[in-house]
Amino acid sequence: MCLAIPSKVLNIDENNIAEVDTLGVKRKVSLDLIAEEVNPGDYVLIHVGYAMNKIDEKAALESLEVYKMLADAAIKEESPISPEDLVNEDGPLLYKPKED
């Protein structure tokens, strides 16, 4: 199971590979599995290096706001969760507490 964190397309190269930004983490993903046209500025959902779905900006921004609210609530509760803990260079992931 993984989190579907919206990623903003920054640019697309000639091989249909997009550079995306997911909560400040940038990486490259393939757009080959999306039938509709994707342009810089669009938002996509990613799974194992492939953009799977394009989502509208309003839904993407609402979803990102929820992630920020969760991270802020965790900080207030002195939990170690931060937005950066929800994503790494390989893509969105479930938060796993650090083992002592």
N, C-alpha and C positions, 0 to 999 in steps of 0.2 A: 504494500500500500504506500502511496506517496501523496504528498500535497500537490494540488494543482495551483501553483502560484503563477499568476500571469507574468509573462515576460514581454518586454517591449522590444520590438525589432529596431535595431539601430541602423543596420545596413545589410545589403544582400549582394553576394558576389556572383560572378558569371556561372558558377557551378551550383547555384540555388542553395547556397549555404548562407545562413543569416547569423550575424552577430547580434545577440540579445542581451538585455539587462534584466536580471531577476533580483530584485531587492539590493541592487548595487553590485551584484556579481555578474561579470560579463563572460560569455562563452559563445561558442559557435554550435549551431544546430542545423540539421538538414530540414529543408522545407518540402522535400520530395513526396511526403505523404498527405499534403494538403492540396485538395483539388482547386480551391478558390485562390484567387490572386492575393498575395501578401506583399505589402509595401512597407518601407521604413515608417515607423510611427504606429504601425498596427501592433496588437497584442496577440500572443499565442500561448497555448498551453503545451508543455514539453514532457516527453517521456523518453528516457534513455537515448538522448541525443537527437530526437526527432520532434519537430513541432507536429502535434497531433490535431489541434483545432485552432482556429482563429476565433477570437472573441471580441465583442465590441468594447470600445474604450470605457463606456459607462460601467459595464459589468466588471471590467478589469480594475478600474479605479476603486470601485466599491469593495471588491475582494481584497485589494492591497490595503485598504483602510482597515478592514477587519484584522488582517495580519498585524498591522501596526498597533491596533487596540489590544490584541492579545499580548503582544510583546510589552506594551506599556503596562498592562495589568500585571504581567509576570514580574516586571521590574519593581512595581509598587509592593509586591508580595515578597520581594527579595529572592525571586526565582532566577536561576541562571539563564533563562531563555531570552534570546535576543533575536531580532529579525535575521541576523547573519547565521544563527544556529538552525534556521529553517531551510537553508539552501547552501550548497557548496559548488565547486567548479563542475561537478558532474550533474547537477540539477537539483530540483526540489527534493526534500527528504523529510521523513518524520523526525521530529526532535527526539533525541535520545540523550538522557542525562549523562553527564560525564561521570565515569566510574572513579571512585577515590582510590 
